[in-house]
């Protein structure tokens, strides 16, 4: 029989790509690019439309500045603005660490003591029904204009997502694995450190990511109440003098800081939950 020549793998992959084009499917290469940089392209498109709309309608700069004017002002005011940014970062980190630590410890205590959890859990939810912007002036009256009321404001914003996420993660540990470790004679201490805490880490980091994004806004709100430096102070001075471009500089800085803290938590999560990430990747590859 004559020997048949089969097409090599490159020809087959090229044919599949062309098949995708003809059927209206997006090639894998472009799907990967869009998945990684789609948000950047979308943001760039919004800024371009914003710039064109402002120039086309001749909108006054004090009402709505163009993105180019905002970036020019950010570059011009950088030497003075950088000190405000550092002050906000310091407040954010301090409040985030304290608030997240309190939230995690509270979740552990409520998990270990179920009777206290049933009593305290409704109060935990009610604590979030008081608006921070209303509570903050009271903290200033009670505690003065120092750093303590500002840390409490940021801590109140941060502790709740961490407490709820960690508590749910600890509670939803596999009952089969608990039963298996109990049969092996594991103590409550070993059960917590070897099973419950590792399985609660994905939920805990979900709460930390929420708290990280909220912490910057909490720091700005606390700076509105009597701070001398900070992005919130810079924003207040800019709005009172109708410098809308500086207000947008502060807004974009808050957004960038929130994204930065969020991605830091994502990196730490990948370090501490490699086992969970690998398991998810394997299950997705099967589907």
C-alpha positions as CSV (number, residue, x, y, z in Angstrom):
1,X,0.0,0.0,0.0
2,X,1.3,3.5,-0.8
3,X,2.5,5.5,2.2
4,X,0.1,8.3,3.2
5,X,1.5,11.7,4.2
6,X,-0.3,13.1,7.2
7,X,-0.3,16.9,7.8
8,X,2.0,18.0,10.6
9,X,0.8,19.7,13.8
10,X,1.5,23.3,12.5
11,X,-0.8,22.8,9.6
12,X,-3.5,21.3,11.8
13,X,-3.3,24.2,14.3
14,X,-3.4,26.8,11.5
15,X,-6.5,25.0,10.1
16,X,-8.2,25.2,13.5
17,X,-7.5,28.9,13.8
18,X,-8.9,29.6,10.3
19,X,-11.9,27.4,11.2
20,X,-12.4,29.7,14.3
21,X,-12.3,32.8,12.1
22,X,-14.9,31.5,9.6
23,X,-17.2,30.4,12.4
24,X,-17.1,33.8,14.2
25,X,-14.9,32.5,17.0
26,X,-12.1,34.6,18.6
27,X,-8.7,32.9,18.2
28,X,-7.1,31.7,21.5
29,X,-4.2,34.2,21.1
30,X,-6.6,37.2,21.1
31,X,-8.7,35.8,23.9
32,X,-5.7,35.5,26.1
33,X,-4.6,39.1,25.2
34,X,-8.1,40.4,25.9
35,X,-8.3,38.5,29.2
36,X,-5.1,40.0,30.5
37,X,-5.3,43.6,29.0
38,X,-9.0,44.0,28.3
39,X,-9.5,46.3,31.3
40,X,-6.6,48.5,30.2
41,X,-8.1,48.8,26.7
42,X,-11.5,49.7,28.1
43,X,-10.1,52.3,30.5
44,X,-8.0,53.8,27.7
45,X,-11.2,54.0,25.5
46,X,-13.1,55.7,28.2
47,X,-10.3,58.3,28.7
48,X,-10.2,59.0,24.9
49,X,-14.0,59.5,24.7
50,X,-13.8,61.7,27.8
51,X,-11.1,63.8,26.2
52,X,-12.9,64.2,22.9
53,X,-16.2,65.0,24.5
54,X,-14.7,67.8,26.7
55,X,-12.9,69.4,23.8
56,X,-15.9,69.1,21.5
57,X,-18.4,70.6,23.9
58,X,-15.9,73.3,25.3
59,X,-16.7,72.3,28.8
60,X,-15.1,74.6,31.4
61,X,-12.2,73.2,33.2
62,X,-13.7,74.0,36.6
63,X,-16.7,71.9,35.7
64,X,-15.1,68.9,34.1
65,X,-11.4,68.9,33.1
66,X,-10.1,66.8,30.3
67,X,-7.9,63.8,31.2
68,X,-4.9,65.5,29.7
69,X,-5.4,68.5,32.0
70,X,-5.7,66.2,35.0
71,X,-2.5,64.3,34.2
72,X,-0.7,67.7,33.6
73,X,-1.8,68.9,37.0
74,X,-0.7,65.6,38.6
75,X,2.7,66.0,37.2
76,X,2.9,69.7,38.2
77,X,1.7,69.2,41.8
78,X,3.6,65.9,42.4
79,X,6.2,67.4,44.8
80,X,3.5,68.8,47.1
81,X,1.0,66.0,46.6
82,X,3.5,63.1,47.3
83,X,3.6,64.0,51.0
84,X,-0.2,63.7,51.2
85,X,0.0,60.3,49.5
86,X,2.5,59.0,51.9
87,X,0.4,60.1,54.9
88,X,-2.6,58.3,53.5
89,X,-0.6,55.2,52.8
90,X,0.6,55.2,56.4
91,X,-2.9,55.6,57.8
92,X,-4.3,52.9,55.4
93,X,-1.7,50.3,56.3
94,X,-2.0,50.9,60.0
95,X,-5.8,50.8,60.0
96,X,-5.9,47.8,57.7
97,X,-3.5,45.8,59.8
98,X,-5.3,46.6,63.0
99,X,-8.8,46.2,61.7
100,X,-8.0,42.9,59.8
101,X,-6.3,41.5,62.8
102,X,-9.2,42.3,65.1
103,X,-11.6,40.8,62.5
104,X,-9.7,37.6,62.3
105,X,-9.3,37.2,66.0
106,X,-13.0,37.8,66.5
107,X,-13.8,35.2,63.9
108,X,-11.6,32.6,65.6
109,X,-13.2,33.4,69.0
110,X,-16.7,33.1,67.7
111,X,-15.8,29.9,65.9
112,X,-14.3,28.3,69.0
113,X,-17.2,29.4,71.2
114,X,-20.5,28.7,69.4
115,X,-22.7,30.0,72.3
116,X,-21.0,33.4,72.2
117,X,-21.3,33.4,68.4
118,X,-25.0,33.0,68.4
119,X,-25.3,35.9,70.8
120,X,-22.7,38.2,69.3
121,X,-23.3,37.6,65.6
122,X,-26.4,39.9,65.3
123,X,-24.5,42.7,67.1
124,X,-21.7,42.2,64.6
125,X,-24.1,42.8,61.8
126,X,-25.7,45.8,63.5
127,X,-22.4,47.5,64.0
128,X,-22.2,48.0,60.2
129,X,-25.6,49.7,60.0
130,X,-24.2,52.9,61.5
131,X,-22.8,55.1,58.7
132,X,-19.1,55.8,59.2
133,X,-19.5,59.4,58.1
134,X,-22.0,59.8,61.0
135,X,-19.9,57.9,63.6
136,X,-16.6,59.7,62.7
137,X,-17.5,63.1,64.2
138,X,-18.5,61.4,67.4
139,X,-15.1,59.8,67.6
140,X,-13.5,63.2,67.1
141,X,-15.6,64.6,70.0
142,X,-14.8,61.6,72.3
143,X,-11.1,61.0,71.4
144,X,-9.9,64.3,69.9
145,X,-8.0,65.0,66.7
146,X,-5.2,62.5,67.1
147,X,-4.5,59.4,65.1
148,X,-6.6,57.1,67.3
149,X,-10.1,58.1,65.9
150,X,-8.7,57.8,62.4
151,X,-7.4,54.3,63.0
152,X,-10.8,53.3,64.6
153,X,-12.6,54.6,61.4
154,X,-10.4,52.6,59.1
155,X,-10.5,49.6,61.4
156,X,-14.4,49.6,61.5
157,X,-14.3,49.6,57.7
158,X,-11.8,46.7,57.5
159,X,-12.7,44.3,60.3
160,X,-16.2,43.3,59.2
161,X,-15.4,41.7,55.8
162,X,-12.5,39.8,57.3
163,X,-14.5,38.6,60.3
164,X,-17.5,37.4,58.2
165,X,-15.3,35.8,55.5
166,X,-13.0,34.0,58.1
167,X,-16.0,32.9,60.1
168,X,-17.7,31.4,57.1
169,X,-14.5,29.7,56.0
170,X,-13.9,28.1,59.4
171,X,-17.5,27.0,59.6
172,X,-17.6,25.4,56.1
173,X,-14.7,23.0,56.7
174,X,-15.4,19.5,55.4
175,X,-17.2,17.5,58.1
176,X,-15.8,14.3,56.6
177,X,-12.2,15.5,57.2
178,X,-13.1,16.6,60.7
179,X,-14.6,13.2,61.4
180,X,-11.4,11.5,60.0
181,X,-9.1,13.6,62.2
182,X,-11.2,13.0,65.3
183,X,-11.0,9.2,64.6
184,X,-7.2,9.6,64.5
185,X,-7.3,11.3,68.0
186,X,-6.6,14.9,66.9
187,X,-7.1,17.6,69.6
188,X,-9.1,20.8,69.0
189,X,-5.8,22.6,68.7
190,X,-4.5,20.3,66.0
191,X,-7.9,20.3,64.3
192,X,-7.8,24.1,64.0
193,X,-4.2,24.5,62.8
194,X,-4.1,21.4,60.5
195,X,-7.5,21.5,59.0
196,X,-9.8,24.4,59.7
197,X,-7.4,27.3,59.3
198,X,-5.8,26.1,56.0
199,X,-9.3,25.5,54.5
200,X,-10.5,28.9,55.6
201,X,-7.6,30.7,53.9
202,X,-9.3,31.2,50.6
203,X,-12.3,32.8,52.3
204,X,-10.1,34.8,54.6
205,X,-8.2,36.3,51.6
206,X,-11.5,37.1,50.0
207,X,-12.3,39.3,53.0
208,X,-8.9,40.8,53.0
209,X,-9.2,41.8,49.4
210,X,-12.5,43.6,50.2
211,X,-11.0,45.3,53.2
212,X,-7.9,46.3,51.3
213,X,-10.0,48.3,48.8
214,X,-12.2,49.8,51.5
215,X,-9.3,50.8,53.7
216,X,-8.1,53.6,51.3
217,X,-11.6,55.1,51.3
218,X,-11.8,54.8,55.1
219,X,-8.4,56.6,55.4
220,X,-9.7,59.4,53.2
221,X,-12.9,59.8,55.2
222,X,-10.9,59.9,58.4
223,X,-8.7,62.6,56.9
224,X,-11.8,64.8,56.3
225,X,-12.3,65.1,60.0
226,X,-9.3,67.2,61.0
227,X,-6.0,65.8,59.6
228,X,-3.2,68.2,58.5
229,X,-2.0,66.0,55.6
230,X,-3.4,63.3,53.4
231,X,-5.2,62.8,50.1
232,X,-8.5,63.6,51.9
233,X,-7.1,67.0,53.0
234,X,-5.8,67.7,49.5
235,X,-9.2,66.8,48.1
236,X,-11.0,69.1,50.5
237,X,-8.7,72.1,49.8
238,X,-9.0,71.5,46.0
239,X,-12.9,71.3,46.1
240,X,-13.2,74.5,48.2
241,X,-11.1,76.4,45.7
242,X,-12.9,74.9,42.7
243,X,-9.8,73.1,41.4
244,X,-11.7,70.2,39.9
245,X,-8.5,68.9,38.2
246,X,-6.9,68.4,41.6
247,X,-10.0,66.7,42.9
248,X,-9.7,64.2,40.0
249,X,-6.0,63.8,40.8
250,X,-7.0,62.8,44.3
251,X,-9.7,60.4,43.0
252,X,-7.4,58.7,40.6
253,X,-4.8,58.3,43.3
254,X,-7.4,56.7,45.6
255,X,-8.3,54.3,42.8
256,X,-4.6,53.4,42.1
257,X,-3.9,52.9,45.8
258,X,-6.9,50.6,46.1
259,X,-5.8,48.6,43.1
260,X,-2.2,48.4,44.5
261,X,-3.3,47.1,47.9
262,X,-5.7,44.6,46.2
263,X,-3.0,43.1,44.0
264,X,-0.6,42.9,47.0
265,X,-3.2,40.8,48.8
266,X,-3.6,38.7,45.6
267,X,0.1,38.0,45.5
268,X,0.2,37.0,49.2
269,X,-2.9,34.8,48.6
270,X,-1.1,32.9,45.8
271,X,1.9,32.3,48.1
272,X,-0.1,31.0,51.0
273,X,-2.8,29.1,49.0
274,X,-0.8,27.3,46.3
275,X,-2.5,24.0,47.1
276,X,-5.9,25.6,46.5
277,X,-4.9,27.3,43.3
278,X,-3.4,24.1,41.9
279,X,-6.6,22.2,42.8
280,X,-8.8,24.8,41.0
281,X,-6.6,24.7,37.9
282,X,-6.8,20.9,37.7
283,X,-10.6,20.9,38.0
284,X,-10.9,23.6,35.4
285,X,-8.6,21.7,33.0
286,X,-10.8,18.6,33.3
287,X,-13.8,20.7,32.2
